[in-house]
Amino acid sequence: MQYTILLVVLLKSVFSYSLNLDYLDPVKLQTIAPPATQQNAATQIISKYTTKVVVEINPLLFKDNKDVFSLRTVQGLLHIRATTGVAALWGFNYYLKKYCKSQIAWQVQRVVVPEPLPEVDELVVSNDRFRYYQNVCTASYSFVWWQTNDWVEHVQWMALNGINLALAPVAQEAAWARVYRSLGMTDDEIDEHFTGPAFLAWLRMGNVHGWGGPLLKSWNDKQREIQDSVIDYMYQLGIVPVFPAFNGHVPKAFARIFPNVTFHDVDTWNKFDAEHCCGLFVDPNEPLFKIIGKMFLKETGSLSATSHIYSSDPFNEVKIEQWSTALVVQTAKSIFSTLLEFDDEAVWLLQNWMFVSDPLQWPKSRVRSFMTSVPNGRMLVLDLQAEQWPQYELYEMYFGQPFIWCMLHNFGGTLGMFGNMITINKEVYYARALANSTMIGVGLTPEGINQNYVVYDLMLESAWRKKPVENLDTWAGEYAERRYGCNTTTDAWRYLLKSVYSFNGLNKVRGKYVITRRPSFNIKPWAWYKSYDLFQALKKFVTSTDCYSDGFLYDIVDVTRQALQYRAEQLYVNMQSARFSNTLLFKEAIQQFLDAMIDIESILRTNTFFGAADWIAKAENFARTPIESYSYSLNARNQITLWGPNGEITDYACKQWAELFHYYYIPRWTKFLDVALDAKTKREVFDEKTARDMIRSTVEYKFLFVTFDTIHRPAVNPIDLALDLYQKWAFYPGLDDLPQNVIRPDPGKRTTLPDVDKESDETEDPPSVIMWHSTTPIN
């Protein structure tokens, strides 16, 4: 009995932290720009859609340090009273969605403002202090080729969705170049250190250096222009920009410049060789650590900024030699004390990914020591993938530090319909309601955007909804009506929720499917849903004759692509079996598999959002000379294919785009299968490793330089083509559903740690040589 009482007291003491939020006060952080400025900025955006809105910004409306907006129609005008510009735009978008059945999404929008305006009288108070946005990788996977106008449009999207805290687009490498030169690095050393634009996120985290470089002056000039324009715009709207801070990683040249300073080696990341990995880590006890940190903050322009929130990730998928608790604690102290000496109101924003990606390196006691080495309330933690790997309970509400519940969802900007909407619709509210919860916000932290918008739309609504959506089928039907302008796809979305958006497991879903993976006979495809439900959704789409918005045309291509992707994986499984049968059956299985891939390309061609041309063109638009154009194009192509000089993480950022099917995915599968079929026909040994090596040189490297012919956009209506493909593939004979190898969470454990290191869809050690064995005659 005494032991039980002691345990209860202990548990209460563990979770009873005094949360200091004095430095995380939106009333102060969001009101740098005066009300009149924010009012004008918000009104200007709203005027793109209607002139019948009156905006009033009044910071006195803040309630418990949270944004507020009220909506009221008076004499044919919509009056929006709000705490900030972002809150006013959030309220306007709330009105568009709920009362005008409209949508402003990432790639498409459909806005119809009725006349007269629908009546409204509502007051909405944010559930949390912050709505956060971005992963440190998003800058490379999605934003890398953006110009100022792209950023401005996206900041408007942020504001319309209530996002009030986001990473700022800072010209970091321009600042670092000035720091490095002042400390004694030569221009050649700087060029050898900087990666190309497509890989800067991992340079900044200390994972790689040099690959895709040197970084060109045209790049840095454009980034400074973006920084000056966009950060000011964020302030005008009341969005808090997060500035980068030094994390301890420096170029190898520092060992030459500072021979008496202690540096630590960094372990190899993803098998990159010494030419491209890795740099050095400054010992946090060295005075140089703070010197560099403050120089960088000054050079980024943070001196004139007043957001007070700084991002630094010292150990993101990084292990430092001489690894110890003492090292990580002193690193935390040095990072924060550097910030504090520069800005006495500083708060350190930290992604928790280092704890998630390598839990063995981060036992709970080490995490506790790391977190508590920074004063309470001066570190803000992003629980980065809380929809699958929540850590806030395991680490006892981050030992008193405030955190933001984030949905990561996407890796590498890959395509593929996927989501766990039931979890999102429940767990955010659970975490917020916990006793002694230190949760102060929700966030979107995808590595890449422009995919699965429905999942993000639901997540964004958790910022104002007081409880979970009662009926997701109904919600999805309303989502579709806003997006399409018709209400005939409700049943289609019911099947999508039942299939692709029903994932609830611990498997690593990275958007790498058979068709986008390097060819092999050892892949083990799986799914978490039945093909019947997916094809029922497609059937409902192709028979919804009342719909023809941009959103509908995007989604019908996406659903068709997903259905054919599933069929291709089923045909791959059949092909695996047929290779041990006779030659005719194997040849037929190959043709069926490739036919599905060709059909995927055909549907992708009907929509420019599913093409690589824009990605490459935007990259080349940064160039001032032909050689610069070559460099930027190489960066853009390598990232979405080989990802490294030797394919170190091939296809991690794969894209199901028409040009990639045409010049990359289909050719490499075709060559691989041609070699396999030829070997079988001749009764020879098929050496898979040799076949893959051949593909590397004849297809994968060639893609980096191939000239894209203008992809023919067929005159056929995409809906008609989708219907044809549905009729062709919906009832294809001889196919079994993919195994549903879902690793289920333990219902008795609220928090789990990653325990699956290898991809579950490929054998651990695939044989390099396959002997053909058959019980039937070879034809």
N, C-alpha and C positions, 0 to 999 in steps of 0.2 A: 504494500500500500504506500509506504513512504517512497519507494522507488518510482511508482507511478506518478505521485504528486511532483516529485523532483523532475521527472521527465517532462511533464506538462509545463512546469515553470521554466525549464530550460528551453523548450520549444518556443514558448511565448517570448522569452528574452531574445532568442535568435532572430525572430521576425519583428521585434518591436524596436525598429530604428527610428530615430528622430530625423525626418526628412527635411533637409534645408533646400528650399526652392527660391531663395532670395535672388539668386543669380540666373534663374530660369523663369523670369517673369515676362510673359508676352506683353503686358501693359507697357513695359519699358522697351523691350526688344523690338516690338513691332511698330512703335510710334516714333521712330527716328525722323521720318518724313512727316511734316505737319498734316493735320486733317485735310486742309484745302488741297494739298498736293495729291494725297491719296484719293480724295474725292474726284479730282479731275482725271486721274489715271484710270480709275474704275469706270467713270462715266464714258470716257473715250472708248474703252473696250465694249461696253454695253451698247454704245451707239452703232456698232457694226451690225447689230441685230434688231434694234428698235430704238426709236427716239422717245418712246412714251414711258421713260423711267426717270424718276428723280432720286438722286443718291444723296444721303447725308451721312457724313462720317463723324462720329463722336466717341472718343476713347472712354468717356465716362460710362458708356454702356457695358464695359467689360464686367462680367459676372464671375466672381471667384477666379480671376485671372484667366478667363477663357473668352474666346471670341463669341460675339453675339450678332445676329442679324434679325431684323423684323421686316415682314412683307405686308403691305397693305395697299389695296387699290382704292383710290379716291378720284372720283370724277374722270374716269377713263385713264388714269395714270397709275403706274406702279411706283409706290414710295418704298425705298429701301433705306432703312436706318441701320447702321452697322458700326462696329468698333473700329474697323480698319478697312482699307481698300480691298484686301483679300477676302475679308468677311462679307463685304458688299457683293463682290463677284461670286462668292460661294452661294450667297442668297439668291442672286440672279439665276445661277445655274440650277439651283434647287427648284426655283419657280419654273424654269424651262422644262425640267424633267417631270415634275409632278403635275403641273397645270397645263403645259403646252405640249406634252408628250414629244419632247425633242431631245437630241443628244449631241454633245460636242465631245468626240473621242480623239484618240491620237491621230489616226489617219483619215477618218471620215467624220462628217458631221451632217446632221439634218435638223435644221432649226425652222420651226414654223410658229410664228407668234400670231395667235388669233386676233380678230377684230370683232367686237371689242375684247379687251383683255379679260381673261378669266378672273373672277373675284377671288381675293385671298385676304386673310387676316391671321398671320402666324408669327410666332416668336420662336426662334431656334437658338439654343445655347450649345456650344461645342461640348462634347463629353470630356475632352482633355485639353491640356494646354497646347499641345503640338500635333500637327499633321506633317510628318516628315516624308521626304522623297529623295531617292537615289541610293545606289550602291556605288562604291568607288570604281567598280568596273564598268558602270553604265556609260561613263565618259568615253570609253574606248569602244565598247560594243555597239553603241547607238548614236552618241553625240559627236563622235570624232570628226566627221566631215561637215559639221554644221557651220553655217555662216551666221552673222548677227541676226538676220531676219528669221532664221530657223529658231534660234534661241528665244527671240522675242515672242514668237507664236507659242512656243512651248511654255514660257513663263506665264503667258495668259491662260493656257490650259491649267497650269498649276493653280493659279489664283481662282479660276472658275471651279476648281475642285477643293478649295479650302486649304491647300498646302501652304503652310506658313513657315516652314523650316526646310532648307534644301542646300545641297552642296553648291557653292558658287563656282562658275566657270572662270578659274583663275589661270593666268598665263604662267604656270609654275616653272616651266623650263626656262623661260626668258629670265625669270627671277634667279633661278639656280645658276644660269650661265654667268650672271653678274657676280653672284656670290663666289662661284668657283674661280673666276678670273681674279677677283680681289684676294683670294687665298693662295694663288700661285699656280693654278692649273693652266696648261697651255691650251690653245684652241684645238690642237690635234687630240689632246687627252679628253677634252670636252666632247668632241665629235665621236670619239671611240666609246664614250660612256652613254650618251643619249640614244635611246631607241628611236625608231620611226614613230609617227603619230599613232598608228594602230595599236601600239604596245606600251604606251606611256603609263597606263594604270599599273603595270607590273614592274616597270622601272621604278615608279614611285614607292612601291611596296618592298623593293629590294629583291625581287625575284629574278629579274633579268637585266641585262644592259646591252647596248650596242645593236641589237637585232633590228633591222629595218632602217637604221640610221644612215648617215647623220641627220640630225634634225635641222631642217632648213630655216633660213631667216624668214622666208615667206610665211612659214607656219607660225613662228613666234610673233611676227608683226600682226597677223590676223587674230591670234589669241589675245593679244593686248587690246586690240580694238573691241573684241567680244567682251572682255572683262570690263572695260570702261563703260560700255553701253548697258550690258545686261545687269550687272550688279546694281548700278544706279536705278535701273528699272525695277528690280526686286525691292529696293528700299521704297520707291514711290508707291508700290502696291502694299507695303506692309509685310513682305516676305523676308524672313531672317536668313541672310546668306551665311553659310558656314565656310570659313577660310581654312586652307591647308596649313599644317604645322610640321615641323621637322620631326622625323620618327627615328633618327639614329643611323640611317643607312647613307653611306657616302661612296664615291667612286674609289677604285683601287689606287688611283694616283695619289690619294691622301697619304698612303704609306710612304711615298717618296717625299712629299712636302712636309710631313710631320713625323720624322723618324723616331722621335722620343715619346710619341703618343701611343697608348694601347688601343689597338683595334682588334676586333674579333672576326674570324672568318664566318661566312654564311654557307650553310649546307646547300648542295645542289638542288635546284627546283626543277621537277619534271624532266630530268635527264638532259638539261641543257649543258653544253660543254663549257669548258673554262673560258672560251672566247666570248661567251654571252652570259655566263653566270659564274660567280655572283660578285657583288661588291663587298664592301667591308662595313662593319658595324662599330661605331665609336663607343668605346667603353663609357657608360653613363657617369662614371665618377670623374671623367676627364673634364676640365674646364672648357675644352674645345666644344663639347656637346652643346653647352648653353650659348657659346659664342656663335656657332653655326645657326642654331635655332633662332636666335634673335636677329641675326643678319637676314635670314630668309623671311621672317615675318615682316621686317621693314621693307624688303625688296618687293614683296607681293602687293604692297599697298595697304596692308592691314593696319598700318599706323594711322591712316586717315579713316579707317572703317570703325564702325561702332557696334558690330553685331555681337562681339565678345564670345562667340562660339567657334572652336577650332577643332579640326579633324586630324587625328594622327593614329596610324595603325602600325605599331612597330614590329609585330610578329605575325603578320597575315600570311599563313602558309610558309612561314619562315622559321628555321631553327638556327640559333646562333651557337657556335662552338663555345665551350665552357658554359653550357646552359645550366642555370640554377635558379632557385627562388630568389637568391640575393640579387642576381643580375636583373631579373624582371622587375623586382621591387624598386631597385635603384633607377631602372629605366623609366618606370612610371613617375617616380619622384622628380627625375631630371626633366622629363617632358612637361610636367605640370609646373614645376618651379620656373622653367623657361617662359612658359605662357604667363605666369603670374608676374614675373619681373617685367614683362612687356606690357601686360594689360592686367591691372589688379582686379578686374571683374571677369576674368577669363573662365570659360568652362570647356572642358576637354570632351569632345564627342568621339566615342570609340565603338567600332564594330566588334561584336562578340565572336566573329567567325573563327578566330584563332582557337577559342575554346571548343568550338563545334568540330572543326576540321581535324584536330589532333588532341582528343581528350586525354590520351596517355601522357602527352607532354604537359598537360594542364590538370593535374589532380586538384581536387576541390580546395585543399589547403593552400596551394600555390595561387589559385584564383583569388581566394580570400585575401591573401597577403598583397597581391597586386592591386585589387580593388580598394582596399582600405588604406593603401599608402597615399591616396589622394583624399583631401577633405570631403566630407559628405556634401553632396549637392554640387560639387565642382567637376564631376564626371557624369556624362550622360551616355548611357549604354544603349546601343541598338541591338535588341534581341533579333538578330538578322533574319532567321528562318523559323520564326515562332510557329508558323503553320505546320511545320513538320518536326523540327528539332527545338522546341522551346526549352530555354535554360533558366528562366527566371525563378522557378521553384527549386531546382537543383542547387542554384547558387543563392538561395534564400533572399530573393529580391535584390540580387546583386549586392548583398551585404550592406544594404542601406542606400546604395546609389540609385538615382532615378533611371528608369529605362523606358524605351519605346517599343511596343509590340509591333514587329515588322513582318510583312509577307515578302519573301524573296521570290518564290515561284519559278523564276526563269533563270537558266544558266546559259551564258554564251550568246544570248539573243536568238536561240534556236526556235524553229517553228514546229508546231505539233499541238493539237488541241489537247489540253490537259489542265486539271485543276482539282482542288479539294474544297469545294464550296461549302459543303456541310461543316467542315472543320472551321473554316474562316467565319462562318455564320454563327459559330458557337463559342470558340475559344477566346476571341477578343473580349467578349463580355464576361467570360469566366475570369480572365486575368484581371480585368478592371475591378471586379467586384470582390476579389479576395481581401480578407482582412489584412491590414498593414501592407497592402500593395503599394509598390513604388512606381507603378506604371503611370506615366504622365503624357502618353501620346500613342498614336498609331502611325504606321509608316509603310510605304511601298519601297522595296529595295531590290528590284529585279536587276540582274546583270544586263538584260537587254529588254527593250520595249517593242511595241508594234506587233503584238501577238496576244491572243486570248483576252481581249479587252473586258469581256464580261466579268472575269474574275476580279479585275482591278476595280471595276465599277462597284461591285458588291463590297469589296474591302473598303473603298472610300466612304461608303455610306455608314460604316461602323463608327465613323467620327461623329455622327449626329444621332443615329438611331439609339434609342434607350434600351432596346432589347433586340434579340435576333429576329430576322424575318420569319414570320410564322409559316409561310408556305412559299418555298423557293420556286415551285412550279409556276405559281401565280406571278411572283416577282420576275422570273425569267420571261414570261409572256409579256409583261409590261416593258421590260428591257427591250425586247424585240420590237414592240410597237413603237417605242421611241426611236429606235435605230432604223426601222424600215418604213414607218408610216402606214403599216397595215397590221391586222391582228389575226392573220391566218397561219402564223408559224408557232402558235403556242404549243401545239402537240410536238412539233419538231424540237422545240427547246426542252420539253419534258423528257424526250429521249436523249438529248445531249446531256442533261443533268444526270440521267440514269447511267450514262456511259462515260464519255470522255471526262466529264467534270465531277465524277464520283470517286476519284482516287482518295484512298484513306490508308496509306501504308508508309513504311519506312524505306522503301526502295529508293535508290537514286534515280530520279527521272531527269535525264539531261538532254532530251530532245534528239538523241542519236538512235535512229532506227535502222533497220537492215539496209534500206535503200540509200541511206546517207553514210553508212559505215564503210570502212575499207573492206573489200571483198574477202570473204573467208567462208569455209564450210563449217565453221565452229561457232557461229553466232547462235544464240538461243533466245529467239524473240519471245516476248510474253506480253500480256495485257492485263488490265484490271476491269475489263468490261467485255460484253459479248458483241460480236459483229452484228447480230440481228438488230440491236438497239441503235447502233450507229447507222445502219442502212435504212432503218425506219425513219430516222431523223432526216437523212438525205432524201428519202421519198417524199416527206412532207415539204421539204424545201423546193424540190423540182416541180411540185404540183401546186405551189402557192403563186398563182398567176397574178394576184393583186399587188405583188411587191416588186419595186424596181428602184430602190434607192441605192446610193453608193455603198451603204452599209450592207444591204442585202446582197449586192453583187460581190462584195468582198467575202461575205460569209458563205455564200453558195460555192464559191471557189474553194474556200478553206475546208468546208465539210466534205466536198467531193474529193479533195486532195487527201483528207484524213481517211476516208473510206477506202480509197484506192491504196493508200499506204498500208492499211490493215490487210487488204487482199494480197498485196505484194509480199507481205511477211508470211501469210498463209502459203502462198505459192513457193516461197523460199523453203519452207519446211517440207513441202512436197518434193522440191528439187533435191533437198538433202537426201531423201529416201531414193529418189529416182536415179541418183548417181551410182547406186549399187545395183541397179536393174540393168536392162539392156539399153543399147545406145539410142534407139528410137525414142524410148520413153524419156530418157535423160534429155535428149535434144528438144522434145516437145515441152518438157518442164521448163527448160531454159527459155524457150520462146514465150511461154506464158508469163513467166516472171518479168522478162524484159518488156513484154507488151504492156503490162501494168505500169511500168516505169514510163514508157512512152506516153501512155494516156495521162499520167500525172503531169508530165511536161505540157501536154496539149491544153489541159484545163488551166495551168498556171499562166500560160501565154495570154489568156484572155483578160488578165488584170495586171496593170503595171506595178501594183504593190507587191506582186509575187515575182518581181524581176530584179536582176542584179545591176541593170544598166544605171539606175539612179545612184546606187551605192558607188559604182566606179566613177561615174560622171562627177559626183560631188567631190570625190577625192581629187580627181584631176583638175577641178576648178580652183584648187588652191595653188596650182602651179603657175610659175611665171616663165618657165622655159621648158623645152621638151624633156630635158633630163630630170627636171623636177616632176613633170607629169609621169614619167616612168617610175620614179621613186614612190610617189603617192599611190599610183596604181598597183605597184608591187605590194605595198603595205595593205591595201584594201583587199587584194586577192588572197594574199597569204593568210591573213587573219581568219578568213572564212573557209580555208581549206587546210593547209599544212600546219599552220600556227607554229612557226619556228623554222629555222634553216633546214632542219632534217626531219620535219614532221613530228616534233616532240610531243605535241598534243593534237595530232591530226583530227580534224572534224569536230573539235570541241565546240567551235562556233559555227557549225554547219548551218546552211540556209536552204530551205526547200524553195529555191527560186528557179525560174525557167532556164536561165542560162547555165546554172550549175548542173541541172539535169542534162542539158544538151551537150555541154563540153566537159563534164566532170563525172557525175554519178553514172550515167548510162554508159559512156565509153569505158570506164574502168571495170564495171561489172561485165560488159560485153567482152572485153579483152580477157578478163579472168576466166570467164566461162568458156570462151573459145579455146583457151589453152587446156582447160579441164576436159572439154569434149574431145579435142584432138588427141589427148593422151588416152582417153578411154577408147576411142575409135582404133587407135594403133596398139592398144593393149600395153601401153607404156606407163611408167610410174609418173604420177602427177605430183610435182613438188610445189606445194602451196607457197612456200617462202619465196622461191624463185619467181613464181607468177606474180606475187605481190611486189617484188623488187622491180619486175618489168613494168608493172603499172605505175610505180613511183616515177620512173623516168619517162615513160611514153604518154602518160595522162596527167598525173598530179603536178609534176614540175612544169609540164607544157602549159597547163592552165594559167600559170603566172604570166604568160606572155601572149597567149592566143588572142587574136583579134576577134572581137565579137561581131558577127554579122548582125544586121538588124533583125531581131527576132520577129518573125511574122506574127502579127496579131490577127488571128483568124476573124473573118467577117461574121462568122457564126455567133449568134447570141449565146453568151455564156450559160444562160439558163437552159437553152436548147441542148448545148453540149453536155451540161451536167445531167440532163435527162437521158441523153443517149448513153452516157457512161454508167448511169444508174441501171438502165435496162441491160447493159452488157455485163455488168459485174455483180449485180445484186443477188442473182441466183446461180452463180457460177458453181458447177458441180465438183464434188470430190474434195471439199475443203473442210477441215476441222477448225474450230475456234482455237485461238492461241491459248496456251495454258495461263491461268490466272495466278501467277506466282507472286502474290502480294505478301510482303512481310508486314504482319499486323502489329500495331502498337500493343503493348501490355496494358490492358485496362486498369490494372492495379498500380501503374506507375504514371504519374502526371508528366514526368520529364524523362526523356530517354537520351542516351548518347549514341552517336553513330557507331555501329559495330560491324558494318559491312564495307570492307575496304575495296573489294574487287567488284567490277561491273557484274551484275547478275545475269547478263544476257550473253556472256561469252565464256567458254571454258577456260580454266585457269592456265593450262599449258597446251595450247592447240598444237597438234602434230604438224611438223613442217612437210612431211612426206606422206602421201596417201596412196596406198596400193589399191588398185581396183580389184574387188572380189565380186563375183556374181554367180548365182546358181542357175542363171539362164544364159543361153548362148549370146555372145556379143555379135551384133549385126553390123 
